[in-house]
């Protein structure tokens, strides 16, 4: 079969490799739509971010290797022994992080919190191939009301659900979201259905602000045309927002905001409020920590997303409470298009992309 393999950073090739052998407790799937996550796209080009050292070590030791491809919609074509919850023809999405099965969390029925197990696309092959082997414990069924393209976004949405859950939003809390890429727009919608009151979003792109308004933002501020901190304080009666999500930070080389949006979040949240750190910065960040202490601020990071979070996304999207179609701007066709999807996703500003670029695998 055909599969994309990495020989090094910036060097991916479409190779012929053996078909996966279906194992007990696993299924073999045919990917229908796959998208590289923003993190995967940065790593593909050697940009330091989450898991950079881990990927670098694997490339140095084991290349060529299959990497990435944990955001997908796929159809089951073979079922291994012991699999009972799925049948051939089912469409599925998957949770990327898997339990190790041996630690104290796994042995106490809290395996969803385990961080020692393999990660699909990083430690074992993902779905940038004609077929892929996946464990049953990672899967959820895709509702018939959800398209293949939207289903490929569900894994990312599950991380946004975990971020909003971490915020513990109270009814009528004012919420600010810096960054209206895919996760920022997802956090916007999940916050709205979780009881948020006024929701204010911030981006530097008119097209992202327009989508933000379409999906429910009360105010979508363009940081290039206004003083966002002053405007947020004005809109919140001078005190700042109850909860601020920082979804814009990261490497300026990829069109991200460095750590300025984190400083803006600090100045936009009320005393005693919460900042939820969604972004990955790829290195140390200097912060005025005494100001956090003085103002009793809480800087929180999202809990690990679980299979239950992923199942919730299926319900939220199938019911129409969350809309992902407006964020999908670049849809490519054929397995040969995968490198272009990585390029678009790694440079979303250049290509005016919001969601990662998707690849529809031809039958």
N, C-alpha and C positions, 0 to 999 in steps of 0.2 A: 504494500500500500504506500501511498504518498504521505509524507509527514515533514513538517518544518523542523529542522534541527539547527542548533547554534554551535558554531565552531569557535566563537569568541564574541566579545561585545561588538555589535555592529556587523556581524557576519552570520547571517542565517541563510540556509540552503534547503531547497525542496528535494528530499532524498527518498529513495525506495527503501523501505524497512519491512521486517516481517510483520504479519498480522498479529494483533494481540491475542493471547490465549486466555479464554474465559476461565476464571478461577472461582472456587466456591465463595459464595457471599458477594460476588461481583456481577456486573453486567458489561457487555460490550455495546457501545453506542455508535451511531453515525451522527456526527455534528451537523446541525442544520444552520445555525447562526452562531458565530463566535466573535467576540470583541476583545482586544487587549485592554486590560485596565491601564489607567494612567501610570501606576507604579510599574507595571510590566513594560510599558512603552519606554519609560525612562531607563529602566534597567537594560533593555535591549540595546540601547546606545551607550551604556556605561555611565549613566548619570547617577551619582550617589543618592540613594534613597533607601527606603525600607528593604532589608534583605540583600543589600549590595554585596557585603562581604561573603555572605552565604552563596550567592550566585557566582561571584568571582572565583571562589574556591572550587565550586563544581566545574566551572569551565576549565580551570587550570588542570584539574585532576582527570576529568571524565569526558571532555568534549571529543566528538560531537554528541550533544545531548538534546533531547526534547525539553523545551522549557515553555512555561506560560500556558494560557488558555483555560483559566478557571471561570470565566464569565461566558456562558454559553446556553444554548438550548439544543438538545440532542434527542434522537429517537433510539429507543432500545432495539437492538437487532439480535442479541443473544443473551441468554440468562444462565448464570452459573448455579451449581448445586446449592441448595439452602436458601435461595432468594425466594421470598414469598409475597412481597408487597407490590411486585411489578410484573408486567407481562410484555411480550414482544409488541412493539408498536407504540408503547407509552412514550410521550414526550416528557423530558425531565430537565431540571436544573440541579445544581449541586452546591452544597456548602464546601468551601475550599479547605478549611482546616479540619483535620481528622484527629480523633483521639488516639493515644498510643496504646490503650488497652491494658497498661501495666501499672500506672502510677496510682497514688492514693485517691485521686479524684475519680479516675476511671473505675476503681474498685469500690467506690462508695456511691455509685449511680449519679455522679456529677461529671460524666465524661465530656459533656458539652463545654466544660470550662478548661479542659486539658489543652495545653500549648506545647506538649512534647511530641505529638504525633506528626506525621507527614502532612504536607500541604500540596494539594493538587496544583500542578503547573510549576512547582518549585522542586519538590522532592520526588514526585512521580509525574508521568506525562499528563498534560492537559489535552485540550481538544483542537490544537492546530494540526490536525491530521485527519485522514479519511475515516478512521475508526479509533476508538479509545476505550480503555478498560477503566471502569469506575467502581468503587465499593458501594454496595447498597446503602450503607449507613450514611453516605453523603447526600443522597438523592431526595428530591421532592418531585411529585407529579406536577405538570403544568396544566392548568385549567384550560378547557377548550375555548374559553372566551379570550384567551391571551395569545397574541400572535407570536411567531418564532422570534422576531426582532425584539419585541418587548420582553419576552421570556429571557433573552440573553442579558438583560439588565437587572434581573431579579437578585443576583448575588450581590451586586453593588448596593441595591436598595436595601438588602438585609443589613449591611453595615451601617447604612443611614438610620435604619430602625433602631439598631443597637445604640447609636449615638444619641438619638432623641430619648430613648429609654434611660440612658445614663443621666440626661439632664433633669429627669423627674419634673417635667413641666407641670405647673399647677394651673387650674382653670383661670383663664384671662391673663396669664403671664405675658408680658411684652417680650418679643423675641427678635433678635437681629441675626442675620446670616451674612457673613462676609464670604463672597464667592458664589457665583451662580453657574458653576459647571454642573456636571451630573449629580454629584453628591450634595452640593448646595441646594439644588432644586428638589432633590429627594428629601433633604432635611426640612425644607420649607413645607412640603406637602404633608409629611408625617407629623410635623409640629402642629399644623393646622387641625388635623384630625385627632390630635392628642390633647386638645384643649387650649392651645395658645390663643391669646387675644390679638393684639396688634402685632403684625409681622412686617418687619422692615428688612429688605435685602439690599446688598451692595455688590456692584461689579464695575468694571471699567469698559464694558462692551454694551452698546445700545441694544444689540440683538439679544444678549443674555437678559438684560433688564426687561425687554419686551416679553420674553418667554416667562420670566418671573411674575410679571403682572398677570399674564394669562393663566398661570397656575395658582394664583391666589394671594400674592404679596399685596399688602395694603399700600406700601410705598417701596418702589424699586429705585435706589439712588445710584447714579453714575458718579463714581469717585473722581472722574476727570472734570466734572462740571459743578461740583459743590463740595463744601467742607462737610464730610460725612459725619464726623464726630459731633460737630455743632448742630447739624440737622437732626441727628438721632437724639441728642439731648433735648432739642426743642420739641420733637415729636413725643418724647416721653416725660414731658412736664419738668424738664431740667434735671432729672435724677439719673437717667440712663436706663437701659433695658434690664429686665430680670435675668434673661438668659441670652448669651451671645455664642453663636457657632462660628468657629474660624475654619473656613473651607477653602481659603484662597492662597495660603502660604506655600512656599516651595521655591525651587530654582528659578530665578529670573530668566535664565537661558531658555527655559521652556515656556516663557510667558506668564510665569507665576509671580507672586508678590513679595518674594523674600520673606522677611518676618515683619514687615511694616503693618500688615493687616492684624497681626497679633497685638502689636502696640495700639492700633486703633481699637481693637476689641477691648483692651484694658481700659481705654478711655471712654468707651461707649457703654460699659456695664455699670449698673448701680452698685453702690457699696453693699456688700453682703451677697452680691449676685454671683452668677456662674458663667465661666467661659468653658466651652466644650472644644477641645483641640482635635479637630478632624484631620488637618493637614499633616503631611510628612515633610520635614525640612531638609533632611539629608545631611545634617551636621549640627553642631552646638549652636544655641541661640542665647544671646545675652538679654536678660530681663531685669527690670527694676523690682527685684523680689520684695524689698521692704515696702513698696507700694501695695503689693498684694497683701502683705501682712497688715499694713495700716488700714486698708479698706475692707479687710475680712473677705477677700475674694476667694473663690474656689475655682481652681484651674483643673479641670477633669478631662480624662481621656476615655473614649468609648470602650465599653466592655466588648469582649470578643463576641462576634455574631454567631448564633447557634442555628441548628436546624429548625428550631421553633420560630426564630426570627424569619427564616427563609419561607417557612410555611405561611407565616402571617403576610408576607409580601404577596404571595399568590392570592390570598383572599382580598387584600386591599386593592390590588390591580384588577382582578377579575370583577370586583363589584363596582369599579369605576371611581372609587374614593381617591386613588392615586393614578395620575396620568403620566406616562413616560413617552408616548409617541412624539410630543412636541420637542423633545430633547434630541431625537435621533435625526441627524442631518446628513451623515455620510454612510451610505450603504454600498459596498462593493460586492462583486460577484466572482466566485471561483476561488479555489484554494491558492491559485497563483497570486491573488491580490493581497495576501496576508502582509507582506512587507509594506505595502502602501498604507494599510490600516495602522501599522505601527508608526509610520512616519506622520500621518495625520494626527494620531492620538498624542504623540510626543510633542507636537507643535500645534496645539488646538487653536491658539490665538491666530496664527498665520493662516490656518484653513477655516477660520470662523466656525469651528466645531464646538459643540457643547458636550454631548455624550461621546464616548470613544467611537471611532469608526468601526463599523460592523462588516463582517464578511459573510455572505450567504454562500454556503457550500452547495455546489451543484450536485444533483443526483447522478 
